[in-house]
Amino acid sequence: MEALIWIDAQSDGLQDVASYLAGQPGVRYVSATSGHSDVVCEVVLPALDDLLSFVVTVLGAHPAIRGYAVSHQLLTLKRGYLDYEPFETGARPAPVDAETPGA
């Protein structure tokens, strides 16, 4: 099962929250965002019951996470994979399977 999670984080803990989530098993995507959430992540877990465990043991364990909204993905029609080094100013994502470097 796949889910998107929008996270409300303390400003001074934003980078720590993003790095913490990036190191968790099952997390496929993490980015700092602007707007109604501070961090968004995508998780891929074996079953819906594992989502509850993730929310309680992972999200509930970080002191800088103030709140979250979870959206269970019902159908995925298109997916792209990008390789990106987080928190580097000016870094540009590139397709992982690109035939030409920098494409």
N, C-alpha and C positions, 0 to 999 in steps of 0.2 A: 504494500500500500504506500501511496505517496501523499505527502501533505506539504502545503506552504504555510509558513508561520511568520507572522508580522509581529515584531517585538518592539516594545517600548522600553528603552534603556536610559539610564542616567547618562547625561552628556559626558561626564568625566570617565565613564566606564565603557563607552561605545566601542572603542578598538579592542578592549579586553573581552567584551561580550562576543564580538565577531570572531576573534581568534579562538576563544573558548569553544564556540559552536563549531568552527571549522575542524577542530580536533576530535569531535564526537563521532563515534561510529554511526553510520546511517545518514549523516548529513552530506548531501550531494552538492549543495550550493549555499553560499553565504555572501551577502553584500550589505554594506552600510547604505542607508537610503535617506532621502529627505521626504517630507510630507507627513502622512498620518502615522508612520512608524519610523524607527531609527535603524532597524536591522531587519532584513528578510532572509529566511533560509528555507531550503527545501529538504525534506527528509524522506528517505526511502527505508521502510521498515517491513519486516516479514508479515505482520498482521496488525489489524486495528487495535488490538489489546496492547501492542507495543507502543502505540502512540500515547496512550495514557501513561505508561511507564516513562517515556521520554519527557513528557510534560512535567511529571512529578519529580523525577530524579535528575533531569538535566536542566530544564528551565527553572524549576523550583530551587535548585541548588546555587544559582548564581545571584549574589547580592545586588548586582547592578541591573538585573532584569526586573522592571517594575510591573510589566503586564505583557500580554500577548493575545493574538487572535489566530486561530488555527482554521485552515480551509483544507478539507480532505479532497484530493483530486479524484474526480470520477472518471474522466476520460482525457488522455493526452493524445493530441493529434500531431504535434511536431515538437522536436527537441533538438537543440543545438548544444554542442560542447565546446567551451572556450577554456583556454589555458590563461590564467591571469595571476600575476603576483600582487597580492593585496597591499594597500597603503603606500604604493610607490607613486609619487606625483609624476604624471605624464606617461605612466605605463599604459600600454595599449593591449587589449585582449587579442589573441590570434587563435584561429581554429587549430585544434590539436592535431588533426589529420591533414593540415594544409600541405599541398605538394610543393609550394614555393615559400621559402622563409619570408616572414613579414607580410604574407598575403592576407 
